[in-house]
């Protein structure tokens, strides 16, 4: 990898649920070049194993630019599909 390629590596500044819509995953990332793909690996807190992978086709640029923007999942994620079962209230 050249120094220019290394400088263009994306940096994720945060990834979290959207406040008020906890099923929507939001990722803020920036890079020296356009970000063309995003993949999120969802990991179980308890087992530390990957329970789902969310790919580029599941995200849309919500705000900003392809070099410094916020991407959100197009549809809310359904955690029960990933093996998460909420506990008793």
C-alpha positions, -999 to 999 in steps of 0.1 A, spaced: 0 0 0 13 34 -9 13 64 14 -15 80 -6 -36 48 -3 -31 47 34 -41 84 37 -74 76 20 -84 48 44 -118 56 59 -120 66 96 -152 57 114 -158 84 140 -189 67 155 -215 40 150 -246 39 170 -284 36 169 -304 67 160 -319 84 190 -356 79 189 -354 50 163 -331 25 179 -335 0 150 -316 24 126 -279 21 125 -260 53 119 -223 55 110 -202 86 107 -171 82 86 -145 103 67 -118 97 42 -95 116 18 -114 99 -11 -150 90 -17 -163 62 5 -178 37 -18 -187 9 5 -196 3 41 -200 -29 60 -210 -32 96 -204 -64 116 -229 -67 145 -214 -85 174 -232 -100 204 -222 -83 236 -226 -115 256 -210 -141 232 -186 -117 214 -195 -134 181 -208 -119 149 -246 -122 146 -251 -102 114 -234 -83 87 -250 -52 72 -236 -43 38 -234 -13 15 -267 -21 -2 -284 -16 33 -270 19 38 -278 53 23 -259 86 27 -280 106 51 -260 138 54 -227 152 44 -205 140 16 -190 107 5 -157 120 20 -172 131 53 -207 119 60 -233 101 79 -248 68 66 -279 53 80 -295 19 73 -324 22 48 -347 1 70 -346 -5 108 -327 -36 119 -349 -62 136 -327 -75 165 -348 -106 171 -338 -118 137 -302 -116 149 -308 -137 180 -314 -109 205 -343 -114 228 -352 -85 251 -354 -95 288 -384 -90 310 -395 -54 316 
